[in-house]
């Protein structure tokens, strides 16, 4: 994975922070300077942090665990949903369902309810309902699809959380902290980086900035999935190889031994009865 280029981050506007009066003092190590009442983020630190986060996310993906992407703000919704879908990872872009992590069993029941409605439509049970019941079930299915449709493949708690704007997604952050799930996040100058395990100091309001950071991390996640798949393929080949190679190794050994054993034996057996005719009888 190539290192992040500072110029690319600059062109995407990742360096623009919030107004100086709205800043969080804990973000001071990541701030380069102040210009026109706005804090400017140090992009060299951002590049180092995003590379560190991408490497960690790559390892998580390679281990087979899921990374849940969370972004409910308007300018980040479409970007997160498309990037996470490309990386085959679950995401939340609508309202964060309370207890999504701490009460995961109930959330899974809601997802299963969605699957049961789909089965009803396939086996014809849905058609036996009254018109009012059909409308209610259809509305419930649409609501579940909107809020939880993107996490149907997440059958267990995620291995990590990636958050855009930790102030807005503070409930998700608290739940992840309670369960000790690693948190990766884009942190602006008005947020507290102490709540996050892997801080990516960056502009979390501009769509270009969000797109740039998401592109880097989802590419790393895809690489991790590719690595996992190649390891699986290698293991499968390794298991099949001994069965096919065993006969090939034994065949030459048998062929090589046969002539050596037969060559000296033939003259010895034939010479004895020729010279001593009665010897075998006496024996």
Secondary structure, DSSP 8 states (H G I E B T S, - for coil): -----HHHHHHTTTTEEEEGGG--GGGGGGEEEEETTEEEE-HHHHHHHHHHHHHHHHHHHHTT--EEEE--SHHHHHHHHHHHHHTT--EE-S---TTTTTTHHHHHHHHHHHHHHHHHHHHTGGGGS-HHHHHHHHHHHHHHHHHHGGGTT--S--SEEEEE-TTTTHHHHHHHHHTT-EEEEEE-TTS-GGG-SEEEE--SSSHHHHHHHHHHHHHHHHHHHHHHHHHHHHHHHHHHHHHHHHHHHHHHHHHHHHHHHHHHHHHHHHHHHHH-TTHHHH-
